[in-house]
Amino acid sequence: MSVQYPDKRVKRTKETLKTVLLSLMEKKDFHSITITEIVKAADFNRGTFYAHYQQKEDLLDELVNDMFTKMAEAYRNPYQHLSVLDLNDIPTHSIIFFDHFYEHKKFYHVMLKSGTTFNFHEKLRNKLEQLLKEDFDLPISELDSNIEFRMFVTFRVHGLIGLILEWIENDFPDSPSYMGEQLIHILKLFTPKYYVKNQRNNG
């Protein structure tokens, strides 16, 4: 048991630093935040920070990657044990994708707000595109052989991001469960059935 304590302390330290950074980013632009401000707000010394990160950008990258890992888990929840995802049969309560954004609304408000120079929109788009390409074989050729897969993925990803952004920017006017239901109805218009690939990369 004693071997686990350092790991737990490291985890707590990192979580504190991430929480502090996010709180500071609510008040000011990331590039104007100093490491001194971060460690002072966290009640740490600079040595503690540099024991885990070389620069504040590393802390922000880890915060974003942690959140994307949670987002991927929520995204994959409806089909994690399926070989075929049929949207006509999927239980709506398994759609917890929007619950993730609602649960972490502070993070997404901060990262998507005007004036945030960190290119979060692009990172979000790339992550969703990666998930769609890695996890699914979309039977679009069964619908129309003239549709190019690359363009269909771009269309699908940008549509999903637009739905998410409007929901967040309007301060979550609809419940996560309602958003999930609407997403299913929208997706069924184009491709009601998805073939799930072997998920070798779950990060």
C-alpha positions in Angstrom: 0.0 0.0 0.0 2.8 2.4 0.8 4.0 2.3 -2.8 0.7 3.9 -3.9 1.0 7.0 -1.7 3.5 9.0 -3.9 1.3 8.3 -7.0 -1.8 9.6 -5.1 0.1 12.7 -4.0 1.3 13.4 -7.5 -2.3 13.0 -8.8 -3.7 15.4 -6.2 -0.9 17.9 -6.9 -1.6 17.8 -10.6 -5.4 18.1 -10.1 -4.9 21.1 -7.9 -2.7 22.8 -10.5 -5.2 22.1 -13.2 -8.1 23.4 -11.1 -6.2 26.6 -10.3 -5.2 27.2 -13.9 -8.8 26.8 -15.1 -10.0 29.3 -12.4 -7.3 31.8 -13.4 -8.3 31.4 -17.1 -11.9 32.4 -16.1 -10.5 35.8 -15.2 -7.7 36.4 -17.7 -6.1 35.3 -20.9 -3.9 32.2 -20.6 -0.8 33.9 -22.1 -1.0 36.6 -19.3 -1.0 34.0 -16.6 2.4 33.3 -14.9 3.7 30.2 -13.3 4.2 32.3 -10.1 0.4 33.1 -10.1 -0.4 29.4 -10.6 1.7 28.1 -7.7 0.7 31.0 -5.4 -3.0 30.3 -5.9 -2.3 26.6 -5.4 -0.2 27.3 -2.3 2.7 25.4 -3.8 6.3 26.5 -4.6 7.8 26.8 -8.0 9.8 23.6 -7.4 6.6 21.6 -7.1 5.4 22.9 -10.4 8.7 22.1 -12.2 8.7 18.6 -10.7 5.8 17.9 -13.0 5.8 20.4 -15.9 8.5 22.3 -17.8 6.1 25.2 -18.7 2.5 26.2 -18.2 1.7 25.1 -21.7 2.4 21.5 -20.6 -0.1 21.9 -17.8 -2.8 23.2 -20.1 -2.1 20.4 -22.7 -2.5 17.8 -19.9 -5.7 19.4 -18.7 -7.1 19.3 -22.3 -6.0 15.7 -22.9 -7.5 14.6 -19.6 -10.8 16.1 -20.6 -10.7 14.6 -24.1 -10.1 11.2 -22.6 -13.3 11.6 -20.5 -15.1 12.9 -23.6 -14.0 9.8 -25.6 -15.3 7.6 -22.9 -18.7 9.3 -22.9 -18.8 9.2 -26.7 -18.1 5.5 -26.8 -20.5 4.5 -24.1 -23.4 3.5 -26.4 -21.3 1.0 -28.4 -18.4 -0.1 -26.2 -19.6 -3.7 -26.3 -21.2 -3.8 -29.8 -20.1 -4.8 -33.2 -23.0 -3.0 -34.9 -24.5 0.3 -33.6 -28.1 0.5 -34.8 -29.6 3.8 -33.9 -33.1 2.4 -34.2 -32.4 0.1 -31.2 -30.1 2.1 -29.0 -31.5 3.1 -25.6 -31.4 6.9 -25.2 -30.1 6.7 -21.7 -26.8 5.2 -23.1 -26.1 8.6 -24.8 -24.1 10.4 -22.1 -22.0 12.4 -24.6 -23.8 15.7 -23.7 -23.7 14.8 -20.0 -20.0 15.1 -20.2 -20.1 18.6 -21.6 -22.7 19.6 -19.0 -20.7 18.1 -16.1 -17.6 20.0 -17.2 -19.3 23.2 -18.3 -16.8 25.4 -16.6 -13.9 23.9 -18.6 -15.8 24.2 -21.9 -17.0 27.7 -21.2 -13.4 28.8 -20.5 -11.8 27.0 -23.5 -14.4 28.2 -26.0 -14.8 31.8 -24.8 -13.8 34.6 -27.0 -10.2 35.7 -26.5 -8.8 32.2 -25.7 -5.8 32.0 -28.0 -5.3 28.3 -27.3 -6.7 26.7 -30.5 -9.2 24.6 -28.7 -11.8 24.5 -31.6 -9.3 22.8 -33.8 -8.3 20.3 -31.1 -11.9 19.4 -30.5 -12.6 19.0 -34.1 -9.5 16.8 -34.6 -10.4 14.6 -31.6 -14.0 14.0 -32.8 -12.8 13.3 -36.3 -10.3 10.8 -34.9 -13.0 9.0 -32.9 -15.3 8.8 -35.9 -12.6 7.5 -38.2 -11.1 5.0 -35.7 -14.3 3.6 -34.4 -16.7 3.2 -37.3 -17.0 1.9 -40.8 -19.8 4.1 -42.1 -21.9 2.3 -44.7 -22.4 5.5 -46.8 -21.7 3.6 -50.0 -24.9 1.6 -49.4 -26.8 4.9 -49.5 -24.9 6.7 -52.3 -21.7 5.5 -53.9 -20.9 9.0 -55.0 -20.4 10.3 -51.5 -16.7 10.5 -50.6 -16.0 9.2 -47.1 -13.6 12.0 -46.2 -16.2 14.6 -47.0 -18.9 12.8 -45.1 -16.7 12.6 -42.0 -16.0 16.4 -42.3 -19.7 17.1 -42.6 -20.6 14.9 -39.7 -17.9 16.2 -37.4 -18.6 19.9 -38.1 -22.3 19.3 -37.7 -21.8 17.7 -34.3 -19.4 20.5 -33.2 -21.9 23.1 -34.3 -24.6 21.4 -32.2 -22.3 21.3 -29.1 -21.1 24.9 -29.5 -24.6 26.4 -29.9 -25.7 24.5 -26.8 -22.8 25.7 -24.7 -22.8 29.3 -26.0 -26.5 29.5 -25.1 -25.8 28.3 -21.6 -27.3 24.8 -22.0 -30.9 25.7 -22.6 -31.9 22.0 -23.1 -31.1 19.0 -20.9 -28.3 16.6 -21.9 -30.9 13.8 -22.3 -32.9 15.9 -24.7 -29.8 16.7 -26.7 -28.9 13.0 -26.9 -32.4 12.2 -28.2 -32.2 14.9 -30.8 -28.8 13.7 -31.9 -30.1 10.2 -32.5 -33.0 11.5 -34.6 -30.6 13.6 -36.6 -28.1 10.9 -37.2 -30.8 8.4 -38.2 -31.6 10.7 -41.2 -28.3 9.8 -42.8 -26.8 6.6 -41.4 -29.0 4.7 -39.0 -26.5 1.9 -38.7 -22.8 1.9 -37.9 -20.2 -0.9 -38.0 -18.0 -0.6 -35.0 -14.3 -1.3 -35.5 -12.0 -3.0 -33.1 -11.0 -0.3 -30.7 -7.3 -0.7 -30.4 -6.8 3.0 -29.4 -9.1 4.1 -26.7 -7.3 7.3 -25.7 
